[in-house]
């Protein structure tokens, strides 16, 4: 059955029947549902594989897996994840703190400040930076950034050594947590900037024009109309960048000195991460050592899952707050 309606010109127009419209809705619903089920199945299969491969090594471990600071599964089979998990979280946090404000500024400049002739090439450049291989960032950090940071690191240690992050004695600079965090920040900055830019471009134009019509400056309009709208998207972009930083392997493996210490002194050569340890140790391992590395990968999998779950809860709360205030 069809229904005749009038167009703007007054002529008849035929609307598609409900039965014809429903022909496409059913397959699409089944396809999207199947895609979601496949994704959950893949995640479950990964988790099951990690657990199954890690159990033999965990049973053979003679130390405490969660608190031990030693990693020697090929020798006396004593290994723990504490130092590696700490280094993973700290380096990723440093990268996120450095990259997020800069990325949001870049996104705002491209979306609301830059002329169109400049905004388009700059947007393409940001997208291209996100596609640069991680080994390139790692080699750049090892050859250029690490030597460059020696003098600033010594200055920070001399003048701000009272602060735990900049404290430390002995060797200052070189392959440090700060160098690794900066490299990770440069790696995740294009991802956060690209996603934030697209979110800011979706801000309602009516809200922006209304703010400007009431006499708001450009920054006041952005603060009142753009940033509140884009906050959930920025959080999502930051969490995506955080996941990239946590799982980065080659770049941090080239920079971190592969020590097993828990310290907040980011200017001393004491740094390591789960991904870097897997990359450095996978080539020469026994079956127990392989299981130990897989067990550390399971911990990284859980940490990433918890971080993304927390981010999703924050985003949902923001959306409910925005709807309540609308």
Secondary structure, 3 states (H helix, E strand, C coil): CCEEEECCCCCEEEECCHHHHHHHHHHHHHHHHHHHHHHHHHHHHHHHHHHHHHHHHHHHCCCCCCCCCCEECCCCCEECCHHHHHHHHHHHHHHHHHHHHHHHHHHHHHHHHCCHHHHHHHHHHHHHHCCCCHHHHHHHHHHHHHHHHHHHHHHHHHHCCCCHHHCCCCCCCCCCHHHHHHHHHHHHHHHHHHHHHHHHHCCCHHHHHHHHHCCCCHHHHHHHHHHHHHHHHHHHHHHHHHHHHHHCCHHHHHHCCCCCCCCCCCCCCCCCCHHHHHHHHCCCCCHHHHHHHHHHHHHHHHHHHHHHHHHHHHHHHHHHHHHHHC
